[in-house]
Amino acid sequence: MADRTSSSITIKADKAAIMGVIADYPAYPEWADGIKAAQVLSSHPDGRPELVRMTLASGPISDTYTVRCHWSGDEELRWDLAEAGAVVSGMNGRYALTGAGGGTEVVYELAVDVKIPMIGMFKRKAEKIIIDAALKGLKRQVEK
């Protein structure tokens, strides 16, 4: 899983407000295209999610898998696959937040492996579509 896809967006809010929306996994179906359900299975001592079961339904792919979250304050969230699904066999990603003149720049990186054969170019294009939709949804949710 060496290849990662990334994109960024600037949101008119501080890091804490943005990370608050990112940390609210049960609300993902409201703003994250393709996420049908997200259930927090366990939390870190500070209350932020540690293990989250995600249900994805995007185009022809439907799957349920579990991610493990690693938080660095309001600056970064990293996650990796804790339990594979029927289709998703590997995943790691990250949101990185930095101040950007009157707002916050949010960088989203993602690498996904699937159990079905997929040419690298198509896989990266699918990751890019997921990332761009997530960033636009996050911006709408934070700025509303």
C-alpha positions as CSV (number, residue, x, y, z in Angstrom):
1,M,0.0,0.0,0.0
2,A,2.8,2.4,-1.0
3,D,0.7,4.7,-3.2
4,R,-1.3,7.4,-1.4
5,T,-3.7,9.8,-2.9
6,S,-4.1,13.2,-1.4
7,S,-6.0,16.5,-1.8
8,S,-6.6,19.6,0.3
9,I,-9.2,22.3,1.0
10,T,-9.3,25.5,3.1
11,I,-12.1,25.8,5.5
12,K,-13.2,29.0,7.2
13,A,-13.0,27.7,10.8
14,D,-10.4,26.9,13.4
15,K,-8.7,23.5,13.8
16,A,-10.7,22.6,16.9
17,A,-14.1,23.1,15.1
18,I,-13.0,21.1,12.1
19,M,-11.5,18.3,14.2
20,G,-14.8,18.2,16.2
21,V,-16.7,17.4,13.0
22,I,-14.1,14.8,12.0
23,A,-14.3,13.1,15.4
24,D,-18.1,12.9,15.3
25,Y,-18.1,9.6,13.4
26,P,-21.8,8.8,14.0
27,A,-22.7,12.0,12.0
28,Y,-20.6,10.9,8.9
29,P,-23.7,9.7,7.0
30,E,-25.0,13.3,7.1
31,W,-22.1,14.7,5.2
32,A,-19.6,12.0,3.9
33,D,-20.9,10.7,0.6
34,G,-20.9,6.9,0.6
35,I,-20.8,6.4,4.3
36,K,-24.0,4.8,5.4
37,A,-23.2,4.1,9.0
38,A,-20.3,4.7,11.5
39,Q,-20.4,3.2,14.9
40,V,-17.8,4.0,17.6
41,L,-16.8,0.7,19.2
42,S,-14.2,2.1,21.7
43,S,-12.8,5.4,22.6
44,H,-9.4,6.8,23.8
45,P,-9.2,8.1,27.4
46,D,-9.8,11.7,26.1
47,G,-13.2,10.5,24.6
48,R,-12.1,10.6,20.9
49,P,-12.9,7.4,18.9
50,E,-10.4,4.6,18.8
51,L,-12.1,1.8,16.9
52,V,-14.9,2.7,14.5
53,R,-17.0,0.3,12.3
54,M,-17.8,1.9,9.0
55,T,-20.4,0.9,6.5
56,L,-19.7,2.0,2.9
57,A,-22.0,2.0,0.0
58,S,-20.6,3.8,-3.0
59,G,-21.4,2.8,-6.5
60,P,-21.1,-1.0,-6.9
61,I,-19.1,-1.4,-3.7
62,S,-20.8,-2.0,-0.4
63,D,-18.7,-3.1,2.6
64,T,-18.3,-2.9,6.4
65,Y,-14.9,-2.6,8.0
66,T,-13.3,-1.3,11.2
67,V,-10.6,1.4,11.4
68,R,-8.3,2.3,14.3
69,C,-7.8,6.0,15.0
70,H,-4.6,7.7,16.2
71,W,-5.1,11.4,17.2
72,S,-2.5,14.2,17.6
73,G,-4.5,16.9,19.2
74,D,-6.4,19.1,16.7
75,E,-3.5,18.8,14.2
76,E,-3.9,15.3,12.8
77,L,-5.9,12.1,12.7
78,R,-4.4,9.0,11.3
79,W,-6.3,5.8,10.8
80,D,-5.5,2.2,9.7
81,L,-7.6,-0.8,9.0
82,A,-8.2,-2.8,12.2
83,E,-10.6,-5.3,10.7
84,A,-11.0,-6.0,6.9
85,G,-14.3,-6.2,5.2
86,A,-15.5,-8.4,2.4
87,V,-14.0,-6.0,-0.2
88,V,-11.6,-3.6,1.7
89,S,-8.4,-5.5,2.6
90,G,-6.1,-2.6,3.6
91,M,-6.5,1.0,4.4
92,N,-4.7,3.9,6.0
93,G,-5.3,7.6,5.8
94,R,-4.9,10.9,7.5
95,Y,-6.4,14.3,8.0
96,A,-3.7,17.0,8.7
97,L,-4.8,20.5,9.7
98,T,-2.7,23.7,9.6
99,G,-3.6,27.3,9.9
100,A,-4.0,29.1,6.6
101,G,-4.7,32.9,6.7
102,G,-8.2,33.2,8.1
103,G,-9.0,29.5,8.0
104,T,-7.5,26.1,8.2
105,E,-6.0,24.0,5.4
106,V,-7.2,20.4,5.6
107,V,-5.1,17.8,3.8
108,Y,-6.7,14.3,3.4
109,E,-4.5,11.4,2.4
110,L,-5.8,7.9,1.6
111,A,-4.6,4.5,0.5
112,V,-7.0,1.6,0.1
113,D,-6.4,-2.0,-1.0
114,V,-9.3,-4.1,-2.2
115,K,-9.7,-7.9,-2.6
116,I,-10.8,-7.5,-6.2
117,P,-8.2,-6.9,-8.9
118,M,-7.9,-3.2,-9.8
119,I,-5.4,-1.4,-12.0
120,G,-3.4,1.2,-9.9
121,M,-4.6,4.1,-12.1
122,F,-8.3,3.2,-11.5
123,K,-7.7,2.7,-7.7
124,R,-6.0,6.1,-7.4
125,K,-8.9,7.7,-9.3
126,A,-11.4,6.1,-7.0
127,E,-9.4,7.3,-4.0
128,K,-9.4,10.8,-5.4
129,I,-13.2,10.8,-5.9
130,I,-13.6,9.7,-2.3
131,I,-11.2,12.3,-0.9
132,D,-12.6,15.2,-2.9
133,A,-16.2,14.3,-1.9
134,A,-15.2,14.0,1.7
135,L,-13.4,17.3,1.8
136,K,-16.3,19.1,0.2
137,G,-18.7,17.5,2.6
138,L,-16.5,18.3,5.6
139,K,-16.3,22.0,4.4
140,R,-20.1,22.2,4.1
141,Q,-20.7,20.6,7.5
142,V,-18.2,22.8,9.3
143,E,-19.2,26.1,7.6
144,K,-23.0,25.6,7.9
